[in-house]
Amino acid sequence: MGEMKSLILKAAGVTVLAISLILGWVFLDYQEFLSAPLKIEDEKTVLQVKKGMSIAAVAAALHKRGILGNRAYFKWHARLSGKAHKIHVGEYHIKRGATPRSFFVQLVTGDIHRNTITFIEGWTFKQMMQKINQHPDLTHELKGLKPAEIMAKIGKPGVHPEGRFYPSTYKIDKGSSDIDLLKRAYALMEKKLNAEWQKRDKNLPLKTPYQALILASVVEKETGTPSERPRIAGVFVRRLIKGMKLQSDPTVIYGMGEKYKGNIRRKDLRKDTPYNTYTRYGLPVTPIAMPSGEAIEAVLHPAPGDELYFVARGDGSGSHKFSKTLREHNNAVIKYQLKGKARPFSSYPKKKKSK
């Protein structure tokens, strides 16, 4: 009996030792697996984690592509961490040198690859929507809709879209909605505009933030030289105060719409539209483009002075010649625009008559 018990104990000891050795080997193999680089052949590999995917599904996808050697170990690691249910949806770029451990951290922290889309200052709403509709990583829910329908979709029914979206570079996830993108750009413009409005100079001829947005869009379109924005804003502000027409070519062009073919003729300057600041006093009825934050700031903090006119130098620099009087301005037009060959078309207005 004693001999039998001794044999059982020896057998049990051998079994425990064997199990310990196996567990030790598994543990070492498991630790080695977590620290060994994933099999990434290119500089980076893309994995799309879709809504509803489990950690097992992620492991299976990696294993199928030959990236992950032991999917069971990967699932164990995830479940032992207690965060297997916390992986984020999105497009992941797995870089060369990434390990199963580091990639799991990427999954639970949501370190997804974000593409970008850029709206350029001075773009019209039409140009912005063309950019959005062509972006391959967006889900297009607005394509083919009219501007009024688009504004209703983003929760702003009845709002004219021009100038309402902030020009900037936005990060977007693959498959994200164009509606959400527009909501972000709209909210950012409201935030920037209202913040600057609260800090505006006193005695400006602007009664609302929207009027500031309109004038900022004109300033944006008038110059390719950012440093001139406050100076051009100063000219327009003084013209408004004096009851003079703004006489801005970009507003005429915007009012012409599809009829504009790259050149403004005298009859275009005389043809009245809600945007023709040669025929109408005050501001256009809406913005004519997306103004930058710098253009908004310039309008609300215009440069002081007594200049009332400016004309492009036409030398490719995008800069302007500023003048205090109509005579000086006409001479500048002859010099810089007409090269001394003819007199300029002058329809510069007198002050608005009081009723």
C-alpha positions as CSV (number, residue, x, y, z in Angstrom):
1,M,0.0,0.0,0.0
2,G,2.8,2.3,0.9
3,E,4.6,1.5,-2.3
4,M,1.5,2.3,-4.3
5,K,1.1,5.6,-2.6
6,S,4.7,6.4,-3.3
7,L,4.2,5.6,-7.0
8,I,1.1,7.9,-7.2
9,L,3.0,10.7,-5.5
10,K,5.9,10.3,-8.0
11,A,3.5,10.2,-10.9
12,A,1.7,13.3,-9.6
13,G,5.0,15.1,-9.2
14,V,6.0,14.2,-12.7
15,T,2.7,15.5,-14.0
16,V,2.9,18.7,-12.0
17,L,6.5,19.2,-13.3
18,A,5.4,18.5,-16.9
19,I,2.5,20.9,-16.6
20,S,4.7,23.5,-15.0
21,L,7.2,23.1,-17.8
22,I,4.5,23.3,-20.4
23,L,2.9,26.4,-18.7
24,G,6.4,27.9,-18.4
25,W,7.0,27.3,-22.1
26,V,3.6,28.7,-23.1
27,F,4.2,31.8,-20.9
28,L,7.6,32.4,-22.4
29,D,6.2,31.8,-25.9
30,Y,3.3,34.1,-25.1
31,Q,5.6,36.9,-23.9
32,E,7.9,36.5,-26.9
33,F,4.8,36.7,-29.2
34,L,3.7,40.0,-27.6
35,S,7.1,41.5,-28.1
36,A,7.9,40.2,-31.6
37,P,7.2,42.6,-34.5
38,L,4.1,41.9,-36.6
39,K,4.8,40.7,-40.1
40,I,4.5,44.0,-42.0
41,E,6.1,43.9,-45.4
42,D,5.4,47.5,-46.4
43,E,6.3,50.7,-44.5
44,K,2.7,50.5,-43.1
45,T,-0.3,48.3,-43.4
46,V,-3.9,49.4,-43.2
47,L,-6.6,47.6,-41.2
48,Q,-10.2,48.8,-41.2
49,V,-12.0,48.0,-38.0
50,K,-15.7,48.2,-38.7
51,K,-18.6,48.8,-36.4
52,G,-19.5,45.6,-34.5
53,M,-16.1,43.9,-35.0
54,S,-14.9,41.9,-31.9
55,I,-11.4,41.4,-30.9
56,A,-11.7,37.8,-32.2
57,A,-12.7,39.2,-35.6
58,V,-9.8,41.6,-35.6
59,A,-7.4,38.8,-34.7
60,A,-8.8,36.6,-37.5
61,A,-8.5,39.4,-40.0
62,L,-4.8,40.0,-39.1
63,H,-4.1,36.2,-39.1
64,K,-5.7,35.7,-42.5
65,R,-3.4,38.4,-44.0
66,G,-0.4,36.8,-42.5
67,I,0.3,39.7,-40.2
68,L,-0.5,37.9,-36.9
69,G,1.0,34.5,-36.1
70,N,-1.0,33.3,-33.1
71,R,-4.5,34.8,-32.9
72,A,-5.3,32.9,-29.8
73,Y,-2.5,34.6,-27.9
74,F,-3.7,38.0,-29.2
75,K,-7.2,37.3,-27.9
76,W,-5.8,36.1,-24.5
77,H,-3.9,39.3,-24.2
78,A,-6.9,41.4,-25.0
79,R,-9.2,39.6,-22.6
80,L,-6.6,39.4,-19.8
81,S,-6.3,43.2,-20.0
82,G,-10.0,43.6,-19.4
83,K,-10.2,46.0,-22.5
84,A,-11.2,43.6,-25.3
85,H,-14.5,45.4,-25.6
86,K,-13.0,48.9,-25.8
87,I,-11.5,48.8,-29.3
88,H,-12.3,51.7,-31.5
89,V,-13.8,51.7,-35.0
90,G,-11.6,53.3,-37.7
91,E,-8.8,52.9,-40.1
92,Y,-5.5,51.8,-38.5
93,H,-2.1,52.2,-40.0
94,I,0.1,49.5,-38.6
95,K,3.7,50.6,-39.0
96,R,6.7,48.4,-39.4
97,G,8.1,47.4,-36.0
98,A,4.7,47.4,-34.3
99,T,4.1,44.4,-32.0
100,P,0.9,42.7,-30.9
101,R,1.2,44.5,-27.6
102,S,1.7,47.9,-29.1
103,F,-1.0,47.4,-31.7
104,F,-3.6,46.4,-29.1
105,V,-2.8,49.7,-27.3
106,Q,-3.4,51.4,-30.6
107,L,-6.8,49.7,-30.8
108,V,-8.0,50.7,-27.3
109,T,-6.7,54.2,-27.5
110,G,-8.3,54.8,-30.8
111,D,-5.1,55.8,-32.5
112,I,-6.7,55.7,-35.9
113,H,-5.4,57.2,-39.1
114,R,-7.2,60.4,-39.9
115,N,-7.3,61.8,-43.4
116,T,-7.7,65.5,-43.9
117,I,-9.7,67.9,-46.1
118,T,-8.8,71.5,-46.6
119,F,-11.1,74.4,-47.3
120,I,-9.2,77.4,-48.8
121,E,-10.0,80.9,-47.7
122,G,-11.7,82.7,-50.6
123,W,-13.5,79.6,-51.8
124,T,-17.2,79.9,-52.6
125,F,-19.7,77.4,-51.1
126,K,-19.9,75.8,-54.5
127,Q,-16.1,75.2,-54.6
128,M,-16.2,73.8,-51.1
129,M,-19.0,71.3,-52.0
130,Q,-17.1,70.2,-55.1
131,K,-14.1,69.4,-52.8
132,I,-16.3,67.5,-50.4
133,N,-18.1,65.5,-53.1
134,Q,-14.8,64.4,-54.6
135,H,-13.3,63.2,-51.3
136,P,-13.0,59.4,-51.3
137,D,-13.0,58.9,-47.5
138,L,-16.3,60.7,-46.8
139,T,-19.8,59.2,-46.8
140,H,-21.7,61.4,-49.2
141,E,-25.2,62.2,-48.0
142,L,-25.4,65.7,-49.5
143,K,-24.3,65.0,-53.1
144,G,-26.9,66.3,-55.6
145,L,-28.8,68.4,-53.1
146,K,-29.5,72.1,-53.5
147,P,-27.8,74.6,-51.1
148,A,-31.0,75.2,-49.2
149,E,-31.5,71.5,-48.8
150,I,-27.9,71.1,-47.6
151,M,-28.4,73.8,-45.0
152,A,-31.6,72.1,-43.8
153,K,-29.7,68.8,-43.5
154,I,-27.1,70.3,-41.1
155,G,-29.8,71.9,-39.0
156,K,-29.6,75.4,-40.4
157,P,-32.8,75.8,-42.5
158,G,-33.2,79.1,-44.2
159,V,-29.6,80.2,-43.7
160,H,-27.7,81.3,-46.8
161,P,-24.6,79.0,-47.0
162,E,-22.1,81.4,-48.5
163,G,-19.3,82.4,-46.1
164,R,-20.8,80.4,-43.2
165,F,-18.0,77.7,-43.1
166,Y,-14.6,78.3,-41.7
167,P,-11.7,77.7,-44.1
168,S,-9.2,75.3,-42.4
169,T,-7.8,71.8,-42.6
170,Y,-10.1,69.2,-40.9
171,K,-9.2,65.7,-39.8
172,I,-11.8,63.1,-41.0
173,D,-12.1,59.4,-40.4
174,K,-12.7,57.1,-43.3
175,G,-16.4,56.7,-43.8
176,S,-17.4,59.8,-41.8
177,S,-20.4,61.8,-42.9
178,D,-20.2,65.0,-45.0
179,I,-23.0,66.3,-42.9
180,D,-20.9,66.0,-39.7
181,L,-18.0,67.7,-41.5
182,L,-20.2,70.7,-42.5
183,K,-21.6,71.0,-39.0
184,R,-18.0,71.2,-37.6
185,A,-17.0,73.9,-40.2
186,Y,-20.1,75.9,-39.5
187,A,-19.7,75.8,-35.8
188,L,-16.1,76.8,-36.0
189,M,-17.0,79.9,-38.1
190,E,-19.6,80.9,-35.6
191,K,-17.2,80.5,-32.8
192,K,-14.4,82.5,-34.5
193,L,-16.7,85.2,-35.7
194,N,-18.5,85.8,-32.4
195,A,-15.2,85.8,-30.5
196,E,-13.8,88.5,-32.7
197,W,-17.1,90.5,-32.7
198,Q,-16.8,90.7,-28.9
199,K,-13.4,92.4,-29.3
200,R,-14.3,94.7,-32.2
201,D,-13.2,98.3,-32.4
202,K,-15.7,101.0,-31.5
203,N,-17.6,103.1,-34.0
204,L,-17.6,100.6,-36.8
205,P,-20.4,100.9,-39.4
206,L,-21.3,97.3,-38.8
207,K,-24.3,96.4,-36.7
208,T,-24.1,92.6,-36.6
209,P,-21.6,89.8,-36.8
210,Y,-23.2,88.8,-40.1
211,Q,-22.4,92.2,-41.6
212,A,-18.8,91.7,-40.4
213,L,-18.8,88.3,-42.2
214,I,-20.0,89.9,-45.4
215,L,-17.4,92.6,-45.4
216,A,-14.6,90.1,-44.4
217,S,-15.5,88.0,-47.5
218,V,-15.0,91.0,-49.7
219,V,-11.7,91.9,-48.1
220,E,-10.7,88.2,-48.5
221,K,-11.4,88.3,-52.3
222,E,-9.7,91.7,-52.8
223,T,-6.2,90.8,-51.9
224,G,-3.6,88.1,-52.4
225,T,-1.3,89.8,-49.9
226,P,-2.4,88.9,-46.3
227,S,-0.6,91.9,-44.8
228,E,-2.8,94.3,-46.7
229,R,-6.1,93.0,-45.3
230,P,-6.3,95.6,-42.4
231,R,-5.5,98.4,-44.8
232,I,-8.1,97.3,-47.4
233,A,-10.6,96.8,-44.6
234,G,-9.8,100.4,-43.5
235,V,-10.6,101.7,-47.0
236,F,-14.0,99.9,-47.1
237,V,-14.9,100.9,-43.5
238,R,-14.2,104.6,-44.3
239,R,-16.2,104.4,-47.5
240,L,-19.2,102.9,-45.6
241,I,-18.9,105.7,-43.0
242,K,-18.8,108.4,-45.7
243,G,-21.8,106.9,-47.6
244,M,-19.7,105.9,-50.6
245,K,-20.2,102.8,-52.6
246,L,-17.7,100.0,-52.0
247,Q,-17.0,99.5,-55.7
248,S,-15.5,96.1,-55.3
249,D,-14.9,94.0,-58.5
250,P,-15.2,90.6,-56.7
251,T,-18.8,91.5,-55.6
252,V,-19.6,92.2,-59.3
253,I,-18.0,88.9,-60.4
254,Y,-20.0,87.0,-57.7
255,G,-23.2,88.6,-58.9
256,M,-22.5,87.7,-62.5
257,G,-22.4,84.0,-61.6
258,E,-21.8,81.7,-64.6
259,K,-21.9,84.7,-66.9
260,Y,-18.4,85.7,-65.7
261,K,-15.8,84.5,-68.2
262,G,-12.7,86.0,-66.7
263,N,-13.1,89.7,-67.6
264,I,-15.3,92.5,-66.3
265,R,-16.7,94.9,-68.9
266,R,-18.1,98.4,-68.4
267,K,-21.6,97.1,-69.0
268,D,-21.0,94.5,-66.2
269,L,-20.2,97.3,-63.8
270,R,-23.4,99.1,-64.8
271,K,-25.7,96.0,-64.7
272,D,-27.4,96.0,-61.3
273,T,-27.5,92.8,-59.2
274,P,-27.8,92.4,-55.4
275,Y,-24.0,92.1,-55.3
276,N,-23.0,94.9,-57.6
277,T,-21.3,97.4,-55.3
278,Y,-20.9,99.8,-58.2
279,T,-24.6,100.3,-58.5
280,R,-25.7,99.8,-54.9
281,Y,-24.7,101.4,-51.6
282,G,-23.7,99.4,-48.6
283,L,-22.8,95.8,-48.3
284,P,-23.7,92.9,-50.6
285,V,-26.7,90.9,-49.4
286,T,-24.6,87.9,-48.4
287,P,-20.9,87.0,-48.1
288,I,-19.3,86.2,-51.5
289,A,-16.8,83.6,-50.2
290,M,-15.3,82.0,-47.1
291,P,-13.3,84.7,-45.2
292,S,-10.2,83.7,-43.2
293,G,-9.9,84.5,-39.5
294,E,-7.4,87.1,-40.5
295,A,-9.9,88.8,-42.8
296,I,-12.5,88.9,-40.1
297,E,-10.0,90.3,-37.6
298,A,-9.0,93.0,-40.2
299,V,-12.6,94.1,-40.7
300,L,-13.2,94.4,-36.9
301,H,-9.8,96.1,-36.3
302,P,-9.2,98.0,-39.6
303,A,-6.0,100.0,-40.1
304,P,-6.4,103.7,-39.4
305,G,-5.8,106.3,-42.1
306,D,-7.6,108.4,-44.7
307,E,-7.1,106.3,-47.9
308,L,-10.4,105.7,-49.8
309,Y,-9.1,103.9,-53.0
310,F,-6.8,101.1,-54.0
311,V,-5.8,99.4,-57.2
312,A,-3.8,96.3,-57.9
313,R,-0.3,97.0,-59.1
314,G,-0.5,94.2,-61.6
315,D,3.1,93.1,-61.1
316,G,2.3,89.6,-59.9
317,S,2.9,90.5,-56.2
318,G,-0.8,90.8,-55.4
319,S,-0.1,94.1,-53.7
320,H,-2.1,97.4,-54.2
321,K,-1.5,101.1,-54.6
322,F,-3.5,103.0,-52.1
323,S,-4.8,106.6,-52.7
324,K,-6.5,109.3,-50.6
325,T,-8.2,111.1,-53.5
326,L,-10.0,110.2,-56.7
327,R,-7.4,112.1,-58.8
328,E,-4.5,110.1,-57.2
329,H,-6.4,106.9,-57.7
330,N,-7.2,107.6,-61.4
331,N,-3.5,108.3,-62.0
332,A,-2.6,105.0,-60.2
333,V,-5.1,103.1,-62.5
334,I,-3.5,104.6,-65.6
335,K,-0.1,103.7,-64.3
336,Y,-0.7,100.2,-63.0
337,Q,-3.7,98.9,-64.9
338,L,-3.7,100.8,-68.2
339,K,0.0,101.3,-68.6
340,G,-0.6,104.9,-69.4
341,K,-2.6,104.2,-72.6
342,A,-6.0,105.5,-71.7
343,R,-8.1,107.1,-69.0
344,P,-9.8,104.7,-66.6
345,F,-13.5,104.1,-66.5
346,S,-14.6,106.4,-63.6
347,S,-17.9,106.0,-62.0
348,Y,-16.8,106.7,-58.5
349,P,-19.7,107.9,-56.5
350,K,-20.3,111.0,-54.6
351,K,-21.4,110.7,-51.1
352,K,-24.9,109.3,-50.6
353,K,-27.4,112.1,-50.6
354,S,-29.4,112.4,-47.4
355,K,-33.1,112.1,-47.9
